[in-house]
């Protein structure tokens, strides 16, 4: 599907990536997905809140909506204000708050467009400022806790919740039983960011390594990854590439280098298709 960024009204793309599954792309900044069951449809993540992701979803399905959040970073929950009247699900370990000093609400949206836009959508990012809400949306929302092993029943279609801490404490992946697609949020992307801990401690790297080991052990249960940025779908073999990096960091056989690239500031190591930014300050 060709995307013309000079349309009279900027719109998110919606592209089918599997039976009853659509990728909803918020202008190459961040991804959301729609999964349609026989009785309900699930919106997985709500992007930054530029434009109206709900209108995109409702143009694709006539089923009642639920929202499933992979984690609570504002680029994934920023559009939640469009879903006040629908059930929202998130892991109990998630905490709302600032990330890397990017702020929240419209301040976050402006910072996100200015910092990510030049790399991810260089031709149109200046136009995206017009899609930031003119007033400050209420960022609060009620949600129901989902845990490791919880199952979301969409009616003849089930999404299994897999707790995958690392990027955040309560990151959740959702495994679709019909296609085997694993919706991985920011747990596994083409490039992953882990913040720096005090004293450059390895605790977060170790935690992320345990998540990767679990996903690698379960890789035969899913077919591919639908990711939070870029993609939208990548080969699950990248999990092994990330595991190689993490195991190497912890054993001392892999040593990343400090880099400043675009909006990223931190130590980075690369292997195969994977790029892990760890001990990141931005």
C-alpha positions in Angstrom: 0.0 0.0 0.0 1.6 3.3 -1.1 1.6 6.1 1.4 1.3 9.7 0.1 2.4 12.0 2.9 1.1 15.0 1.1 -2.5 14.0 1.3 -4.9 16.9 2.3 -5.3 15.1 5.7 -2.5 13.0 7.1 -3.7 9.5 8.0 -2.1 6.5 9.6 -1.5 3.5 7.3 -3.5 0.3 7.9 -2.0 -2.7 6.1 -3.2 -6.3 6.5 -0.3 -8.6 7.6 -2.3 -11.8 8.3 -5.9 -13.1 8.4 -7.8 -10.6 10.6 -4.6 -8.7 11.5 -3.7 -5.2 10.5 -0.6 -3.1 11.1 -1.6 0.5 12.0 1.5 2.7 11.4 1.7 6.0 13.1 3.7 7.8 10.4 6.7 5.5 10.8 7.2 6.6 14.4 5.5 3.6 16.2 3.3 0.7 15.4 -0.1 -0.5 16.7 -2.0 -3.6 15.6 -5.6 -4.7 15.2 -6.5 -8.4 15.8 -10.1 -9.3 14.9 -11.9 -12.3 16.6 -15.4 -13.5 16.0 -16.8 -11.4 18.9 -14.2 -8.7 19.7 -11.2 -7.0 18.2 -8.0 -6.1 20.1 -6.1 -2.9 19.5 -2.5 -3.7 20.6 -0.9 -0.4 21.7 -2.2 3.1 20.9 0.8 4.9 19.5 1.7 8.5 20.5 -1.7 10.1 20.0 -1.1 11.9 16.8 -4.3 11.8 14.8 -7.0 9.3 15.9 -5.9 5.6 16.0 -9.4 4.6 17.0 -10.9 5.9 13.8 -8.4 3.8 11.9 -9.3 0.7 13.9 -13.0 1.2 13.6 -12.7 1.6 9.8 -11.3 -2.0 9.8 -13.7 -3.8 12.1 -17.2 -3.7 13.3 -16.4 -5.7 16.4 -16.3 -4.1 19.8 -12.8 -3.0 20.8 -10.5 -3.9 23.7 -7.0 -2.3 24.1 -4.0 -4.4 25.0 -0.9 -2.5 26.1 2.6 -4.2 25.7 4.0 -1.6 28.1 3.4 1.9 29.5 5.9 4.1 27.6 4.1 7.2 26.2 4.8 6.3 22.6 2.7 3.2 23.1 -0.1 4.5 25.3 -0.2 8.1 24.0 -3.5 7.5 22.1 -5.3 5.9 25.0 -7.5 9.0 25.4 -9.4 7.9 22.4 -10.5 4.7 24.2 -12.2 5.9 27.4 -15.2 3.6 27.0 -13.4 0.3 26.1 -11.7 -2.3 28.3 -7.9 -1.7 28.6 -5.5 -4.4 29.8 -1.9 -4.0 31.0 0.5 -5.9 33.3 0.3 -5.1 37.0 4.1 -4.3 37.1 3.8 -1.4 34.7 4.3 2.2 36.0 3.3 5.4 34.3 5.9 8.1 34.1 8.7 9.9 32.3 11.1 8.1 30.1 14.6 9.5 29.4 13.4 13.0 30.3 11.0 13.1 27.3 8.1 14.3 29.4 4.5 13.3 28.9 1.4 14.5 27.1 1.8 17.1 24.3 5.3 18.0 25.6 6.3 14.4 24.9 4.6 14.3 21.5 6.5 17.4 20.4 9.8 16.0 21.7 9.1 12.6 20.1 8.4 14.2 16.7 11.4 16.4 16.8 13.8 13.7 18.0 12.5 10.6 16.2 11.0 12.3 13.1 14.2 13.3 11.3 15.3 9.6 11.2 12.0 7.7 10.9 9.9 10.0 8.7 12.2 12.8 7.3 9.9 13.8 4.5 6.9 14.6 6.7 7.9 15.1 10.3 7.5 18.8 10.3 3.9 18.3 9.2 3.2 16.0 12.1 3.2 18.9 14.6 -0.2 19.9 13.2 -1.5 16.5 14.5 -0.6 17.1 18.1 -3.8 17.8 20.0 -4.6 21.5 20.4 -5.5 20.9 24.0 -3.9 18.6 26.6 -5.7 15.2 26.6 -6.4 13.6 29.9 -3.7 10.9 30.1 -5.4 8.9 33.0 -7.1 5.6 32.2 -8.5 2.6 34.1 -7.1 -0.8 33.2 -7.4 -4.4 34.2 -4.3 -6.3 35.1 -3.1 -9.2 32.9 -0.4 -11.5 34.1 1.9 -14.1 32.6 -0.3 -16.8 31.1 -3.4 -14.7 31.0 -5.5 -15.4 27.8 -7.5 -12.7 26.0 -10.6 -14.3 24.4 -11.7 -12.4 21.3 -14.3 -15.1 20.4 -12.8 -18.1 18.6 -9.4 -16.4 18.7 -7.1 -16.3 21.7 -4.1 -14.1 22.6 -1.8 -15.6 25.2 0.1 -13.1 27.4 3.8 -13.7 28.0 5.6 -11.6 30.6 8.8 -10.3 29.1 10.5 -7.9 31.5 13.6 -6.0 30.4 12.6 -2.9 28.4 10.2 -2.3 31.3 9.3 -4.4 34.3 5.9 -5.4 33.1 6.4 -5.7 29.3 4.0 -8.2 27.8 4.0 -10.0 24.5 0.8 -11.4 23.0 0.8 -14.6 21.0 -2.0 -15.1 18.5 -3.2 -18.7 18.4 -4.4 -18.5 14.8 -1.3 -17.3 13.0 1.4 -17.8 15.6 2.4 -14.1 15.3 4.0 -12.8 18.5 3.2 -9.1 19.1 6.4 -8.1 20.9 6.1 -4.4 21.5 9.5 -3.1 22.5 10.7 -6.5 23.9 12.2 -7.5 20.6 12.6 -4.9 17.8 15.4 -4.4 15.2 16.9 -2.1 17.8 16.4 -2.3 21.6 17.1 0.3 24.3 17.9 -0.5 27.9 18.6 2.4 30.2 21.8 2.8 32.2 21.6 1.7 35.9 23.5 3.3 38.7 27.1 2.2 38.7 26.6 0.6 35.3 25.1 -2.5 37.0 24.2 -5.4 34.8 20.9 -6.2 36.6 18.7 -5.1 33.7 20.9 -6.9 31.1 20.6 -10.1 33.2 16.8 -9.6 33.4 16.5 -9.1 29.7 18.7 -12.1 29.1 16.3 -14.3 31.1 13.4 -13.0 28.9 15.3 -13.7 25.7 16.2 -17.2 26.9 12.5 -17.9 27.6 11.4 -16.6 24.2 14.1 -18.7 22.5 13.0 -21.8 24.3 9.4 -21.1 23.1 10.3 -20.1 19.6 8.6 -23.1 18.0 5.3 -21.9 19.3 5.3 -18.7 17.2 5.9 -18.0 13.6 7.2 -14.4 13.5 7.4 -11.1 15.4 5.1 -8.1 14.9 7.3 -5.3 16.4 6.7 -1.9 18.0 8.9 0.2 15.7 9.7 -0.4 12.0 9.0 -3.8 10.5 6.1 -4.4 10.9 7.0 -8.2 10.9 10.5 -9.6 11.4 12.0 -13.1 11.6 12.0 -14.7 15.1 15.7 -15.7 14.6 16.6 -12.2 15.8 15.9 -13.4 19.3 18.9 -15.6 19.0 21.0 -12.7 17.9 20.0 -10.7 20.9 20.7 -13.6 23.2 24.2 -13.9 21.7 24.8 -10.2 22.5 23.5 -10.4 26.0 25.3 -13.6 26.9 28.5 -12.1 25.5 28.2 -8.9 27.5 27.7 -10.8 30.7 30.6 -13.2 30.0 32.9 -10.5 28.8 33.3 -11.8 25.3 31.2 -8.9 23.8 32.1 -5.3 24.6 29.9 -2.6 23.1 31.1 0.9 22.3 29.6 4.2 23.3 27.9 6.0 20.5 25.7 9.0 19.8 23.4 8.3 16.9 20.2 10.3 16.2 18.2 10.3 19.4 20.3 7.5 21.0 23.1 8.0 23.5 24.7 5.0 25.1 26.7 1.8 24.7 25.7 -0.3 21.7 26.6 -3.9 20.5 25.5 -5.4 17.3 25.3 -9.0 16.0 23.4 -10.4 13.0 20.2 -8.5 12.7 20.2 -7.3 16.3 21.3 -3.9 17.8 21.3 -3.6 21.5 21.7 -0.2 23.1 22.4 -0.7 26.8 23.6 1.6 29.6 21.7 4.3 27.7 21.4 7.9 28.9 18.9 8.8 26.1 
